[in-house]
Amino acid sequence: MTFSGMYKTFLCCLLLFVLVSAWAADRVVIADFSQGVDDQGVPKGWKLKEKSGKADFSLAREGDIHALHLRSADTSFSIQKQVSLDLQHHPLMSWKWKVTKLPAGGDFRKTKTDDQAAQLFLAFSKTKAIVYIWDTTAPQGMMEDAPAPPFMSIKAVVVRSGAEKTGAWIHETRNVYDDYQKLFGEAPPPVSGVRLQINSQHTGTSAESYFADVELKKQ
């Protein structure tokens, strides 16, 4: 290869690197379930937390979607990870989910019925959090306080409600920066933790859902 040819190849590689770097900077991957599981059978980079009963989960692939499959039978559990995510630069959160079974009678507005087939929980501190949910009963679009431990404020956002869209993959996008400002009246600090959860222990029923491709993106 001539020097000119080598130089052109170098420029092409450099341009590709710049383009890939710019594309990568446009998003921050939170959950990519194509990486498999660790020695404990938990998705790599995540930790399992069992709140009530024994967790029932696995990784699944549907076409080009690598997903976390959650099943609850009178149980409550989650996978979670510590993060440090700046919403000022990446305010949009996107994810894919599919609910195949809702907990009968689930309604986050009452502690005794606070069960959901799918919850995406973002912790901002030890006292403030937002949870994006697919609720059985509460109306879509509702944004209200959710049951929380003492001295903690959890705001629930009902992204989906009821059985109308169950059985189908849905791609969601939320402006978390704007949601936090609306719910807490101030600019958000960095996200410090992420949790994907399912529960049906309050209603004594069962539920099933899938999560995939959770990311933060630029405006």
Secondary structure, 3 states (H helix, E strand, C coil): CCHHHHHHHHHHHHHHHHHHHHHHHCEEEEECHHHCECCCCCECCCEEEEEECCCEEEEEEECCEEEEEEEEECCEEEEEEEEEECCCCCCEEEEEEEEEECCCCCCCCCHHHCCEEEEEEEECCCCEEEEEEEECCCCCCCEEEECCCCCCEEEEEEEEECCCCCCCCEEEEEEHHHHHHHHHCCCCCCEEEEEEEEECCCCCCEEEEEEEEEEEECC
